[in-house]
Amino acid sequence: MSLSNFRALGRSGLVVSPLCLGTMTFGPGDWGADEDASREIFNAYRDAGGNFVDTADIYSGGVSEEFVGKFIKETKSRDDIVLATKFGFNGSSSPLSGSSGGPGNPHAGGAGAKNIHRALDASLKRLGTDYIDLYWMHIWDGVTPVEEIVQTLGDLVRAGKIRHYALSDMPAWVAMKAATLASERRVPGPIACQVEYSLVARDVEAEHFPAARAAGMGVMPWSPLAGGFLTGKYKREDTSGTGRLSGANPFGDSKFADRNWDILDTLQDVAAELDCDPAQAALAWAMARPGVASTIVGARKVTQLTGNVEAASLQLSDDQMIRLNEVSKPTEGFTSSLASPMIRQMIYGGNEVTGWGE
């Protein structure tokens, strides 16, 4: 496998690399990369054969989109790049935004038609392009009817301003309803869902993965290294000064749980067998999971990116996959228990029956 071993994204003709370059680090900030560093990362990804770049209007207040647009123009790669960006969070502070976005204006966020059109026009301006290949709803707002989301985004596909759309950070039922409405109405539907997914965050396997499979959506993991936890740079005996991973943070609960340390121990064993870094083994695991189309990786330095890219050349053995799957097996809840072997044997008279796509 390499970055040019392309995959179709969901049930679509959009062909993408198995690793997607996430550009949340492009731009100013405590963990950002300046323009020169961002350009180096972008070029290294392209030189490795990658074609899928993911940004968002909220990243660095719109600066990430500006950088990405500039780099694509410099390299004359618009026809080669699958360009993805997102809408949903409130307010870009970029001087190129050309909008009234920001705190105090409820229509500068969310998935309503008014904000989608505002956000897309601003993103197109910052990116210096007249269309987006993949437009993401960054997060479900909990308010806008799914019917309105499907109608608005489908209209934008038909208008040619976006080629495809997809959904990020939403309940599984929202994704399934959107796909069903689109199918029944014979209008464009979502082709992918983006969720937190890693060896220490597998709860989405219960509902999001089956929904994606049934609806023809590719799964795109974000934070496949669990915010850096799966790199192995943290120590069980000393978690002081570790910022977002040890308390309340955008990645959910603290990653420093006993179960997660046990997962990391097994991951490090597998990495030693493969003669690679734990991060590379974790990415190889994510890319090999059924339903995963492309996995998002980000970097502040080009050396981090090149290390991640090498993961695309790794292949875990069946034994290594089994060990990682077992140690990281999520706690079974009500939904996942409904498809358990025991329940199926009760249904099918003691016989083992495997479902389609499993």
C-alpha angles and dihedrals in degrees: 000000000000136000089271092056089100129202132199110248105236118309094336143094093248106118118203142172119260089244119050120203108238113203103194086119094057109108140021123332143094091289099025133116122231122234096273094047091045091051090051091051092047093049093046090053091049092046088054090057100260119149105175121088123178125195138149139216090244097053109112089343092295096315092111090060090047091052093047092049091049093049093049090051092048092051095039088228103134093116091049099045125083097214119202129181137164145226132195112082118093124262139000115212095198114129087225094056093099090200143099092243121147145081114331095035111091090190091064090076142033133054101285118129093248094057096040091058092044093047095046094050090050093047092049089053094049093045093047095228137110097224142031120221095208123016116195130203093223095206137353109254096208091231114063114086113246088233090063093048093051092045095049097044093042090053090052090053091051090047090054096238090115129021099205138355136212142181131246132191100359136130113273091243090060092055092046093048091049092050092046094049091049093048094048093045093044091233131128113290137191115287100191145019125214118209140156105270132163141124089285096041110052101134091109089070089079099065113351096057095049090045091051092048093049093046097044095247123145116228116233114193120213121198092021087168092051094244091310097312093114092054087078094232093124124076127220091222095053123033097156119133095016097129119195097017096061101051145007107342143143089269093065125240123009113292090214097092123135091244092055093051088054089052090050091051091056091044091054090050091053091046090053090052090051093042091234140111119278089243091058092049090049091052092047089053092050094048090051096053116111111258096020110126105174130356121218118232128178134189143190093200132036091237089062091052095048089051091052092047091057088064088072088069095053125097120192118216120240089254092051092049091049092051093049092044093050098047091047097041107142122238108269113245132184096280097048092044090062089069096042119132090244093056092046092051089052089052097043100043097261095313124128112239125183120208125232113280096013 
